[in-house]
Structures are given as structure tokens and as C-alpha cells.
């Protein structure tokens, strides 16, 4: 059954299509995609005896029933063991004709948006595949070089894509409803959401990181994002592991939303392994990795698609990971008409995002026909501005996603000129990110480290310093004592902070600056220096330290 208004291929005037896709055989086991869309592995003796064969075809669809009757001369409802054995032998012959089957090398595609061998975007919705023109085809009979496998059905894109004019109120609410640090940041966000509707179709998938203090609306923005993307995103994840992601999203090409992705005390490798997997999701065929299993065979996992992370502070990113992300900062929510009006606007935004979700997906799927050509035009414009290959790919995905969302028809020189400010701002951000020194990376590592307070709650060093130095955010009770325990001291008269040297500074555990390497890195910061001798950091606490001017931390320091 199609979604409301969705087209299905008419089969009234054509012969029924073969409802089974043979994949091959190995060691007496025959593998095929059954009419329900699932991959089945049956032994030769089962198929020859007809065991379970009739159930493969029963109550699937009228077309499957017509094929069964046309092929085996009897309606499926009247099949006996003779017809079941005949169908089983037919499956064996079809799989033998394909040859040996290797599950580890098979190109399985499940839920998400995929690029076909004809460079077309198709939306795999679990039980059907929807093409860019809105045609819906059952998974088992969709013809492709990929092996489309069935999954739990999700709401598909509708056949009537929404027009850009229908989005005005939703887009205006998004632009005005959050405290974007810069006006262009709302456009960057919209570009990411638009491209996310295309899942794994773009050859390069840009990831998004949104940070902001408590009360900045990070979680509500992610909730609106989830409502816009609908079932395609599969909800918001909070407490996950790399193994959980690759198993839950195996062979899928869909966006991944993760909230509360905060730096952890002790810098657990959990987040590091997630970031490494996200890196693989960015380009080409996605993050395909192999793991051993209990039966001593290899098990492959693959996932591809754009990722959205949200946190108060971002974790430590290696340069090769940072270049795959765009980073946005949310300030305090704007006070437009007071809290009641703000809450009403947010509720309206939620409802509109949910209502337009399937039509938005349909719009982006229909617009995908111009992705490859227009992507080259945007990338050429960025090349002319001095972007390197990675910067151009990351920024072009955002810029083109926004263009497909807001405009009809191929991108023009005029629209490229209108996107000039957006491209230059993102390129400046990328250039700063690429040029981050070892010293700045080490400082970021220290500031983003979460340390425990007296009452057990964790806060990042950045939050505590912001509260103490500039009254930023909530007052942090016991914050200075917590800093001291972690090896960080505020030297108020000298207007500097001191970070203890040595091999056992908790701020840098499990980072590349562990074991005392942080001291040489931090001393390269402007105005910073290692103390020549041990200095008084606190009463009865005399140690060597790296001294860093408060002015370079980005806080407007207060006096004390």
C-alpha cells in the first residue's frame, strides 16, 4: 500500500515481476531476498523438501500471488507439497545461476537514502523504495546493483513535495527562535538539515556540532530537527557507544542525532571511538569496518550519513575529524515578547516541523536530480576563494543543501553571489580550525575537561573559569577548589592562570598530552611561559606550572 498520494508502479498491464532476488549459494546454503524484503538462508534439503517455502509467498501482495500462479500453474492458496517443492527447486536453480555468495562482500542497503549505480537518489523506507519522482516500488523487486533488504517500515516521503513558499513561517521561526551567535548560523543549520534529508546520497556528508550554555535551547533545537527529519533520523540518541551505533545503524544511510555529547571525566575512549566511526561515515561508501564474532567468523558493519552532535562543550577533535564538521554556537534564547510568547512560538515550530516532515523529504528527494551538477558549481566557487579540497567539500554540502531547500531550478550566478557571505564565513571558520596550533588544541583540551565539584556534579573547566572570571552562566559553588584539585590555579594579582606541570595532571589523561607533554604545548600560547622554578600556587602548595594570561582565554575577566 502506498502512502497518501504516493504513486505505485502500475502492474495491471504487465507480467508480474519475479518476487525473489537470488543472491547465490555457499556450502549447501542458498541465500536470497524473499518477497517480504528480508534475506533468507535455507539449506538445499529444506528447499528440495519444500519446507517453509509456501510461507515465503503467502499474503505478501496480489502481484506475488499472480507470479506464483503464473509460474507454478496453481494459486498460492491451493499449493500443496508438490508446488512447494517445485518452488524450492526453482530457488536453488536461480541461486546456482548467480554463483557463490559472500555475505561479507555483499552490498546490502537498508533504511535511508542511497545513490544507485545510475547516480540517482532513492529513499529506502523499510518496505518500499521511493524514487526521486515519487514512484514507490516494493523492496524485494526494486532493480539495482545494490541488494535492497527489508526493514521496519518508516513514514515515506509523500508524492507532493512542498514548495519553498510553504516553508516561510517555519524557516522564520527557526531563524528568530534561537540565539544564533551570527545571523548566518541559522542558514548553516538549515543547509545541514536540508542535506541530511539525502542521507548517504551526497558523496561527502558534512557533520554538525551545536554547542551552547544551559538555557540556550540546544535540546529544543535538536528536537525540532528530529521532527523535521521524521522517521528518517530514527529519533535522538543520548547515551550510546560506537558498538551500539554500528549495530543499530548497520547498512543504513540516514542522519544520526546525538544530544548531550559532553566531554567525560577521564576522557573515556568511548567518545573517541564514536568520533572515529563518525569520521568514516563522511565520505564514499561510509564507515565499513569488520569485527570478529564468537563463531570465529568476520562480521562487517557499514553506516553512512550526516551526524548532528549537541553539547555544552565539544569534545577534543583531532584535525582530521574537525575538518568534517561545521561548528555552531548558541547564545541565550532571544527575549521576543516574553517567555509565554517564546513557548508558543516553539510549540508552533514543533507542530509545523512534524506536519511538513514528509513533504520536506519529498522536496529534497525531488531536488536531488540537480545535486551533482550544482555541487560542482558551488565547489568551483569555493576553489576560486582559496578553499582546499576538504574545506570545499564540507562547505559545498551545506551551501547546496540550503539552495535546494530554498530555491527551484539549477543554481545561478546570482544565487552563488547571494551565498557569498555564507561561504566566506564558513571558509574563515574552516581556515581558523585548520590552523589551530598544538598549543590551542592543548588549551582546548584542558578547558573542555569535566571535573567533579564538592557535591559530585561535574562541570567543565571552561564553565568554572567563565563563572569565576566573568560571571558567565550560573555561579559554580566550590569551583575554584575543584580547579585547584585538578591542577589549575587562578593567580588574581598576576591576571593569569597556572596549570601544573608534571606527568599526573588529570586534565590531560587519555589525551595525546598525557604524561606531561602538555607543558611544552601550552607554553607556546601567546604570552604563556613555564615557570623557571617552583612557585606558590596556593598556601602550602609550591610547584612548577605553565602560566597563561587570562586575556587569551576569551573571557572578559573581572577583578577580585
N, C-alpha and C positions, 0 to 999 in steps of 0.2 A: 504494500500500500504506500502511495506517495504522500508526502507532506501536503498541507493545504496549498493548492495552486501549483504544485510541483509536477513537472511533466515526467511521464514514464515512456520508455520506448514502446511503440505500438507493435504488438506481435500478432495482431489479428490476421494480417495478410501474409505472414512469413512463417516458414517452418520453425518449430520450437528449437531453441538453442540447446546444445549439449550442456546439461546442468552440473557435470562433474569435470573438474580440471585435473587430469593426471599429472603427477609430479615425478614419478619414477619408482624404482624399487631398489632395495638393498637387503641382502641376506634373507631372502624369502618374505620380506615385509613390503607391502605395496602402499605407497603414500599418494594421497590425492586430496583436493579441496572438494568437500562434499557440498551438496546443494544448499545446505544451511550456511556455508561460508567457512566452516571450521576445517582444519587439516586433520585427516584421519589416517591412521596407520593400521592396516589389517594384514594378517598373515595369509599366505596362499591357501592354507587348509580352511580358514574361515570363509574366504571368498568362494572357493570351489564348492563348499557345502551350502553356501547361501546364508550363512548365519549373520543375522543383523543387517543384511543387505536391503531388504524391503523397507526397513525403518529409515534408511538414508533418504528415501524419496517421498515418504508419506507426509501428506498435509504440509508441503512446502509452498507450492504455488500452483495455479492452474497450468502455467506453462510447463512446469516439471511433470505434472500429470500427463499432459499432451505428449511430451517427449517419451515418457515411459510407454505409453500406449502405442505410439508410432514405432518405437524401436523393438518392443517385445510382443507386439500384437495382442495385448490384453491390458485393460485398465488396471492401474495400480491397486485399486480396491479388490480386484479379483485375482491378484497374484497368489500363486502357490509356491512350493519349493522349487518347482521346475523353472519358473520365471526368475526367482531369486538367485538360483544357481547360474542361470544364463547371464543375469546382470553382473554377478560376481566375476564370472569369466570375462565378461566384456571389460570390467575394470582392470583385470590382470593384463589383458591384451593391450589396453590403452596405455598402462604404465610401462609395460615392456617396450612399447614403441618409443617412449620418451628416453629410456635408458636409466643409468644409475642415478640415485637421488642422494644428495649430500645436504643434510639439514643445515650444516654449518656454513655452507656457501650459498644457500638459497636466499633470494632477495624477497623476504616477507614484508608486506606492508599492512599495517593495521590502522587504527583510528588516526586521522589527521589529514593534512593537505600535502599531496605528493606531486613531484614532477615526473611525468611519464616520459617514455622514450621519444615521444614527439614534442617534448618541451612544453607540454600543456599542464595546467594545474587541475587536479581532480581532488574533490573532498571525499575522503573515506569516512562514512558516517556509521560504521559498525555493520549494518545490514545492507547498505547500498553505497554506491559510488556516484557522486553528483559531479557532472562536468561543468565547464565554465558557462555553457549556455543554459544550464538548469536541468538538463536531462538526467534522470535517475536510473541507474542500472543495478540489478542485484549483484552483490559482491562476487558470487561464485561464477557468474558468466561474464564479468567485465573483462574485456580482452586487453591484455597489457603484458609487456615483458616482465613486469613485476608480478609477484604472487600475492594477490589481494586476499587476505584472510579475514574471516568474520570476527566480530566482537560485539559487545553490548551496544545496542543502538543508541545514538545520541541525536538530539534535535538537528536536522539538516538545514542548510540554507534554503530559504524559500525561493520560488521562481521569479518573484517580483523584487528585484534589488531596489533599495531605497535610493532616491536621488539626493544630491548634495544639499539641495534646498530644504529637504526634510530634516536635516541634521542641525539646523542653525541653533535651535534652542538648547539642544544637548551640548553642542560644542561651546556655546556661550556660557552655559553653567559650569563646564569644566574649566574654561579659561578664567572665570571670575570666582569660582568656589574654593580655590586653594591659594595659599600664599606662595606662588611661584617666585623663586629668587630673581628670575629675569622674565620679562614678557615672552621671550622666545621659548622658555622651558615648557610652556603648555603646548606649543607647536611640536617640540621634540617628542613629548609624551604622546600626542595624538598620532604622530608619524610612526612611533613604535607600535601602538595598538593596531593601527591600520595594517602594518606589515605583519603583525602577529596573526592576523586572520588568514594569512597564506602559509602558516606553519612551516613545513620543510621545503616549500616550493622555491623560494629565493636561494640562489647558490651561496649567498652569505647571509647569515642570520645575526643581527645585532642584538645584544642583550642590554637590559636597562637596570640601573640601580638608583633607587629613590631613597634619600635619607632626610631626616628632619627630627627636631626635638619632640618631646611629648606634647601632645595637643596640636600638632601641625597637620593632622588629618592623613597621615601615611596609610593607616589601615582602611579608612573610608575610601581613599583613592584606589587602593588595591581592590576593595570590594566592588566599586563601580567598574573597574577594569574587568573583574571576573564576570560581572553581569553583562557587560558588553560582549565579551568573548563567548559567553554562554557555555554550553557543554563542551565546546572545542577545547577550552582551557582545563576542564576537569576539576574545577574548584581551586581553593587556596591551600597550600601546604604550609605547615608551621614547623614541626619537629621531625626532620627527615634525615636519612643517611644516603650516601651515594648508592649503596646496595639497594635500598628501598626505591630510589628513583629509577635505577636501570631495570629493576624487575617490574615495577608498576607501569613504566612507560616503554617497555621493550617493543621494538618495531613500530613505534608511534612517531608521528610528525606533527606535534601540536605544541602550543606555548605552555610554559611552566611558570606558575606563580608561587613565590615563596615569601611569606611575611616573617617578621621578627628574626631576620638572618643576622643576628648580632654577633660581634666578636665574643668568644668564650674565654673564660678564665683558664689560663694554662695553654691557650691556643691548641685545642684539640685538633688532631688530624682529620676529624670528621668533616669540618668545613673545608679544609684543604682538598680533600678527596672529592667533595661536591664541586668545588670550583674547577678542579681538573677535568671532571666529567662535563661540566658546562662548556669548557673550552672546546671539547670535541664535538659538541652539539652545534657549533657555529657554522662550519663550512662543509661543502660537499655532501657526502653520504651520511654525515653525522657521527656520533660517538659510538663506534662499533668496537667493542672490547670482548675478550674471551676470558672465561674463568673456569677453573676446574670444578668438577662435581663429585659427589660421593661415589658414583659408579666409575670413576677414573676416566670419564669422557669430558671433552671440552664443551662448554656451553657459551654461546655467543649472545651478546646483548647489543642493541643499537637503539639510539634515540636521537632525534634531531628536532630543532625548533628554537625559537627565541625564549629567553628567560627573563623574568622580572623579579628582582630582589628588593626587599624593603627593610630598612633598619634605621636605628638612631645613628649608628656609626657603621661605616663599612669595614669589612674585614681586610686583612692585608692581601693586596692583589699583586702578583708578580707582573712585570711589564707585559708579558705575552698574554696575560689574562685581562689586564686593564685595557688593552687596545681593542678588545672585543666588546666593551661596554660603553654606554653613554651614562654619565652620572648627573643626576638632578638633585637639587636641594630644595626642600620645602621650608619656608619660614612660617611664622604664626598664621593661623587662619584669618582671612580678612574680616574686619568687623563691618559687614554690609547690612545695615538695618537691624542689627542686634542678633542675639542667639536664636530667637524664635524664627526669624526670617531665614537665618542660615540653615537651621534644621529643616525648615520646609523646603528650601531650595535643594538641599541634599536628598531629601526624600523624593522630590520631583526628578532629580537626576538619576536616582536608583531606578525609579519606575520607567523612565524613558530608555535607560540603558538596557534594561531587561526586555522591554517591548520591541526595541529596534534590533536586538541582537542578531536574529536570523536574517533580517533584511540587510544589515551591515555586512554579514558574512557573504551573502549573495552578491552584494555590490563589489566587494573586494575580489571575489572569485571571478565575476564577470570582467572586472578591470584587469585581471592578471594577464589577459591576452596582450597587453602593451608593456608588461613588466620588463622583459629582456631588452627591447629596443630602447625604451625610455631610461632604463638603468644605465645603458652605455652613454646616453646624452648627459645625465647627471654626473656620471663618473668622469666624463671628459671635462666638464666644467670644473670639477674639483681638481683634476690633474693640472689644469691651467692655473689654478690658485696655489699650486705647490704641494698638494697633498701627496703623501706616499701611498703605495698600493693598499695597505691595510686601512689607513685613515679614509681613503676614498671609498672603500667598500663599506666600512662601518657607517659613514655619514650618508652615503648614497641610499642605503636601505631605509634610513629614517626619512630623508627628503622625498624619496619617491613614494613611500607609504603615505605620507601626508598628501602628496599630489593626487594619488589615486583616490584618496578619501574625499578630497575637496573639489576636484575638477573632473570634467568629462573630456574625452579625447586625448590624443597624444600630447606630451609636454611640449610647450612652445618656448621660444627665446624669452618672451615676456614673462612667462611663469618662472623660468630659471632666474630672471632678474629679480622677481619678487622674492625668490628664495635665497637671494644673495646674502642677506643679513644672517639668516639661519645657518647657511653653510659656513660663513666666515666665523661665526661664533663657535660652532661645533669644531671647526678646524683649529681655532685658537685653543680650545679646551684640550683637544687631542694632542696638540703640539706641546702644551704645558705638561700633560700627562706623560708623553713620551720622553720629555726632557727631565723628568723628576730625577734628581740626583740620588745617589746612595744615601746621602745624609738626610734628605727629605723623606725618603722611604723609611729610614730607621726612626725618624721622629714620628711619622705617621703610625708606625707600628707601636710605639710607646703610647701615643695619645689614644689609640683605639683599644688598648688593652683594658679589659674589665677587671676591676679589683674589688674585693669584698670590704664592706663597711663594718662598723662595730656590731650592727644588728643583723648582719648576714646578707643583706641585699647587695647586689653588685652594681657598680657604676663605672663607666669608662673614665680613664684619666682625663680625657678631653672635657667631659661633663663636669668633673670635680674642679678642674682648673678654671673652666668658664664660670662656674658659680663663685669661686673664691676671688678670681682676678677681675671679673667684670660684671658680677651679679647676673650672669646669663642663666636662664632656666630656674629651676627650683633650687632652693638652698639645700646643700648636701650636708646633713648633720654628721660630724666626725670625718669630714672629707680630708682635711689636712693630715690628720693622724693616719688615715688609710694610705695617703700618698707616701708618708714617711715610711710606713711598713713595707711599701713596695719599692723603696729606694729613690723616691722623688721628694725634693725639698724646695720650698719657696724661700728665697733669700730676699725678703722685702726691701731692706735698705739698698741692696745692690741692683734691684729690679731685674732679677734673673732667677731661673730655676736651676737646681743642681740634680743631676741624675748620677747615682753612684756608679762607679766603675767596678770591675771585677767580674768573675765568672758566674755568679749566682744572683743575677738581677731578674726577678720574676717577670718583669715586663717583656723580656725577650726570650723566654723559654719556648722551645719548639719553633723558633724562627731562625732565619739564616744569620741573625746577630747574636745567637746564644753563645755562651762561653766567654763573654767579654768583648766580642767583636763590635758591639755597639759603640764603645767609647771612641774608637778611631773614626767610625762613620759619623757620629753626632758632632765630633769636633770640627767637621768640615762645614757645618752650618755657618751662615754669616754672623760674625761676632762671637761665635762659640769657641771654647778652648778647654783643654784639660787642665785641671789644677796642677800646679807644679809639685805641690806637697799635699798632705792631708789637711783638710780644712774643717772647721766646726760647722757641721750641718744642723745639729740640734744639741741641746745640753747633754754632754756626755757622749756625743756621737761625732767622732772625728775620723773622716775618711777622705779618700781621693774621689773626685767627681768631675763630670763634664758640666761646664757652666754655660747655660743657654740664655741669651737675652729674652726677657718676656715679650718684647716688641715683635719678635718674629713668629710668635705663636698664633697671631691672628686675633688676639683678644685686646680690647681697649681696657688696659689694666687700671684698677682702682688703686687708691693709696691706702696704706694700712699703717 
